[in-house]
């Protein structure tokens, strides 16, 4: 967020994009673990989901609409996957 506050929108946006990518990769990894590990990683998974929601807030606040839509779309697919509706593409 510091880059965004300093007016470095492009650099800040790239950092947010990388953070979102990292969170999504971590959550995707957690979903591949056997069920008996689910309770062990639940807190971490929730933390990463919270991180993604925070990134959505920041992208809206700083007018990064394209990045916001990208993160939101991936988050919605992830939520559907975690709800057992369909696989992540």
C-alpha positions, 0 to 999 in steps of 0.5 A, spaced: 500 500 500 505 504 501 507 504 493 500 506 492 500 512 497 506 515 494 503 515 487 507 509 484 500 506 482 504 501 477 509 499 482 504 498 487 499 494 482 504 489 480 506 488 488 498 487 489 498 482 483 504 478 486 501 478 493 494 475 490 498 470 486 501 468 492 495 467 496 491 463 490 497 458 489 497 457 497 490 456 497 490 451 491 496 447 495 492 447 501 486 444 497 490 438 494 492 436 501 488 430 504 482 431 508 485 429 514 490 435 514 484 440 512 483 442 520 491 443 520 491 448 515 484 451 516 486 458 519 492 459 514 487 458 508 482 463 512 488 468 513 489 467 505 482 468 503 482 475 508 488 477 504 485 476 498 479 480 500 484 486 503 487 486 496 480 487 493 479 493 498 485 496 496 484 495 488 478 499 489 480 504 493 486 506 488 482 505 482 485 499 479 479 496 476 482 491 471 486 488 477 480 488 482 476 484 476 482 479 475 482 478 483 475 478 484 474 473 478 479 468 481 477 469 488 469 467 486 472 461 482 476 459 488 470 460 493 466 455 488 471 450 488 471 450 496 464 450 496 464 443 492 461 446 486 466 446 480 474 445 479 478 451 478 480 453 471 
